[in-house]
Amino acid sequence: MYKSIADAETGEVSRLIMQQRAKATRTAVIEGAASIFEEVGYGNASLSDVTERASVTKGALYFHFKSKEDLALAVIAEQHNIVRVAGEQIAAAGLPALETMMRMCRTFGQQLLDEPIVRAGIRLTFEASAFNGDVKGPYHDWVTTMEVLTRQAQAEGDVRPDVDAADFARYLVASFTGVQMVSNVLTERRDVLKRIDDMWRFMMPALSPVTESTEPNSPAMETTKSLPEPPEETH
């Protein structure tokens, strides 16, 4: 016998509900894993800890992830996605390219304060040798984005034309990485937003095509001043 239309619709609804539940379970596992990885690192984390933190069964975890390595890579991918989506929203605002770069860096810094998945993803990136993870992708994407924006900023007259855009993009990503790492070690990132602003203030005189940009009150320095002030450190 043929299934009735009602039966077909019921089956479709059931399938959608199952998909939603599977998605919710996967999200819970990633969030639980991120929490554990952030706290104890990859080497000390166990899948039992993850299932307990995520409030899921081991069967549910293994349905989505075959190993701890797969789970770590999923956390890194989700971290990159969170940062990428925020960056795309900033880029879509139509701001000058130089200001876009600054705001992307500052937003990334804020995410390190607000988003456990972002913090866990960054920690796992530096521990990738423990699970042979290929984590070059997010760095390549970040460097490429900054190179494109640097070239755009040059076209807009905000960055010196003799600056090598590819070299600067790589330097910027490396500088940001170092700034947030040192901030984490010294203050648990309480001062990360200030340090990111400092990073840009130090770089601006070398980037600006205008000699007067080295002066504190020059127009080229106004972009860094216009960014919201970071919260005061708490001890």
C-alpha positions as CSV (number, residue, x, y, z in Angstrom):
1,M,0.0,0.0,0.0
2,Y,1.0,3.6,-0.6
3,K,1.7,5.8,2.3
4,S,-0.9,8.5,2.9
5,I,0.1,12.1,2.6
6,A,-0.4,12.4,6.4
7,D,2.0,9.5,7.0
8,A,4.6,11.1,4.7
9,E,4.3,14.4,6.5
10,T,4.6,12.7,9.8
11,G,7.7,10.9,8.6
12,E,9.3,14.2,7.4
13,V,8.5,15.9,10.7
14,S,10.1,13.0,12.6
15,R,13.2,13.2,10.4
16,L,13.5,16.9,11.0
17,I,13.2,16.4,14.8
18,M,15.9,13.7,14.8
19,Q,18.2,16.0,12.8
20,Q,17.6,18.8,15.2
21,R,18.3,16.6,18.2
22,A,21.5,15.3,16.5
23,K,22.6,18.8,15.9
24,A,21.9,19.8,19.5
25,T,23.8,16.8,20.8
26,R,26.8,17.6,18.6
27,T,26.8,21.2,19.7
28,A,26.6,20.1,23.4
29,V,29.5,17.7,22.9
30,I,31.7,20.5,21.2
31,E,30.8,22.9,24.0
32,G,31.6,20.4,26.7
33,A,34.8,19.4,25.0
34,A,35.8,23.0,24.7
35,S,35.3,23.6,28.4
36,I,37.4,20.6,29.3
37,F,40.2,21.4,26.7
38,E,40.4,24.9,27.9
39,E,40.7,23.9,31.5
40,V,43.2,21.0,31.3
41,G,44.5,20.9,27.7
42,Y,44.4,18.1,25.2
43,G,46.8,15.7,26.9
44,N,44.9,15.7,30.2
45,A,41.4,15.7,28.8
46,S,39.4,12.4,28.7
47,L,36.3,11.6,26.7
48,S,34.6,10.5,30.0
49,D,35.2,14.1,31.2
50,V,33.6,15.4,28.0
51,T,30.5,13.2,28.2
52,E,30.0,14.2,31.8
53,R,30.4,17.9,31.1
54,A,28.2,17.7,28.0
55,S,25.6,15.5,29.8
56,V,25.6,13.0,26.9
57,T,26.3,9.3,26.7
58,K,29.5,7.9,25.2
59,G,27.4,6.4,22.4
60,A,26.1,9.9,21.5
61,L,29.7,11.2,21.6
62,Y,31.0,8.4,19.4
63,F,28.1,8.8,17.0
64,H,29.6,12.3,16.0
65,F,33.3,11.9,16.8
66,K,35.5,8.8,16.4
67,S,38.2,10.0,18.7
68,K,39.6,12.7,21.0
69,E,41.6,14.0,18.0
70,D,38.4,14.4,15.9
71,L,36.8,16.2,18.7
72,A,39.7,18.6,19.2
73,L,39.7,19.3,15.5
74,A,36.0,20.0,15.6
75,V,36.5,22.5,18.5
76,I,39.3,24.3,16.4
77,A,37.0,24.4,13.4
78,E,34.1,25.8,15.4
79,Q,36.5,28.4,16.9
80,H,37.6,29.4,13.5
81,N,34.0,29.6,12.3
82,I,33.0,31.9,15.2
83,V,35.9,34.3,14.4
84,R,35.2,34.1,10.7
85,V,31.5,35.0,11.0
86,A,32.3,38.0,13.2
87,G,35.0,39.1,10.8
88,E,32.5,38.9,7.8
89,Q,30.0,41.0,9.7
90,I,32.6,43.7,10.4
91,A,33.8,43.6,6.7
92,A,30.2,44.0,5.6
93,A,29.8,47.3,7.5
94,G,31.6,49.2,4.8
95,L,34.2,50.7,7.0
96,P,37.7,51.8,5.7
97,A,39.9,48.7,5.4
98,L,42.4,49.9,8.0
99,E,39.6,50.4,10.6
100,T,38.1,47.0,9.5
101,M,41.4,45.3,10.4
102,M,41.6,47.0,13.7
103,R,38.1,46.1,14.6
104,M,38.6,42.5,13.5
105,C,41.6,42.2,15.9
106,R,39.7,43.8,18.7
107,T,36.6,41.6,18.2
108,F,38.8,38.5,18.2
109,G,40.3,39.8,21.5
110,Q,36.8,40.2,22.9
111,Q,35.9,36.7,21.8
112,L,38.8,35.4,23.8
113,L,37.3,36.9,26.8
114,D,33.7,35.9,26.1
115,E,33.8,32.6,24.2
116,P,35.0,29.4,25.8
117,I,35.1,27.7,22.4
118,V,37.4,30.4,21.1
119,R,39.8,30.1,24.1
120,A,39.8,26.3,23.8
121,G,40.4,26.4,20.0
122,I,43.4,28.7,20.5
123,R,44.8,26.5,23.2
124,L,44.4,23.4,21.1
125,T,46.0,25.1,18.1
126,F,49.2,25.5,20.2
127,E,48.9,21.9,21.4
128,A,48.3,20.4,18.0
129,S,51.5,18.5,18.0
130,A,50.0,16.3,20.7
131,F,47.5,14.9,18.2
132,N,49.1,15.5,14.9
133,G,46.5,18.1,13.9
134,D,46.9,20.2,10.8
135,V,45.9,23.6,12.1
136,K,47.4,25.8,9.3
137,G,44.1,26.5,7.7
138,P,42.8,29.2,10.1
139,Y,46.1,30.9,10.0
140,H,46.2,30.9,6.2
141,D,42.7,32.3,6.1
142,W,43.5,35.0,8.7
143,V,46.7,36.0,6.9
144,T,45.0,36.1,3.5
145,T,42.2,38.3,4.9
146,M,44.6,40.8,6.3
147,E,46.6,40.9,3.1
148,V,43.5,41.7,1.1
149,L,42.5,44.4,3.6
150,T,46.1,45.8,3.6
151,R,46.0,46.2,-0.2
152,Q,42.6,47.8,0.1
153,A,43.9,50.2,2.7
154,Q,46.8,51.1,0.4
155,A,44.3,51.9,-2.3
156,E,42.4,54.1,0.1
157,G,45.5,56.0,1.0
158,D,45.7,54.8,4.7
159,V,48.7,52.5,4.4
160,R,52.0,53.4,2.7
161,P,52.2,52.0,-0.9
162,D,55.7,50.6,-0.2
163,V,54.5,48.3,2.5
164,D,54.6,44.7,1.4
165,A,51.0,43.6,2.0
166,A,51.7,39.9,2.3
167,D,54.6,40.5,4.7
168,F,52.6,42.9,6.8
169,A,49.6,40.5,7.0
170,R,51.9,37.7,8.2
171,Y,53.5,40.0,10.7
172,L,50.2,41.3,12.0
173,V,48.8,37.8,12.6
174,A,52.0,36.8,14.4
175,S,51.9,40.0,16.5
176,F,48.3,39.5,17.5
177,T,49.1,35.8,18.4
178,G,52.0,36.9,20.6
179,V,50.1,39.7,22.2
180,Q,47.2,37.5,23.3
181,M,49.5,34.7,24.4
182,V,51.5,37.0,26.6
183,S,48.4,38.6,28.0
184,N,47.1,35.2,28.8
185,V,50.3,34.2,30.7
186,L,50.6,37.5,32.6
187,T,47.0,38.5,33.3
188,E,44.8,35.6,32.1
189,R,43.9,38.0,29.3
190,R,42.4,40.7,31.5
191,D,44.4,43.3,29.7
192,V,44.2,41.8,26.2
193,L,42.1,44.6,24.7
194,K,44.5,47.2,25.9
195,R,47.4,45.3,24.5
196,I,45.7,44.9,21.1
197,D,45.2,48.7,21.1
198,D,48.8,49.2,22.0
199,M,49.9,46.9,19.2
200,W,48.1,49.0,16.7
201,R,49.4,52.3,18.1
202,F,53.0,51.0,17.8
203,M,52.4,49.9,14.2
204,M,50.5,53.0,12.9
205,P,53.6,55.3,12.5
206,A,55.2,52.7,10.3
207,L,52.0,52.1,8.2
208,S,50.9,55.7,7.6
209,P,51.9,57.4,4.4
210,V,51.8,60.8,6.2
211,T,54.9,61.9,8.0
212,E,52.8,63.6,10.6
213,S,51.3,60.3,11.6
214,T,54.0,59.9,14.1
215,E,52.4,62.7,16.1
216,P,50.0,61.5,18.8
217,N,47.2,63.8,17.6
218,S,47.6,63.1,13.9
219,P,44.5,61.9,11.9
220,A,46.1,58.6,11.2
221,M,46.1,57.8,14.9
222,E,42.4,58.8,15.4
223,T,41.1,55.3,14.4
224,T,42.8,53.6,17.3
225,K,41.5,56.3,19.6
226,S,38.0,55.9,18.3
227,L,37.8,52.3,19.4
228,P,35.9,51.6,22.7
229,E,38.2,51.7,25.7
230,P,38.9,48.2,27.2
231,P,37.5,47.6,30.7
232,E,39.7,48.3,33.6
233,E,41.8,45.4,34.9
234,T,40.5,43.6,38.0
235,H,42.8,41.8,40.3
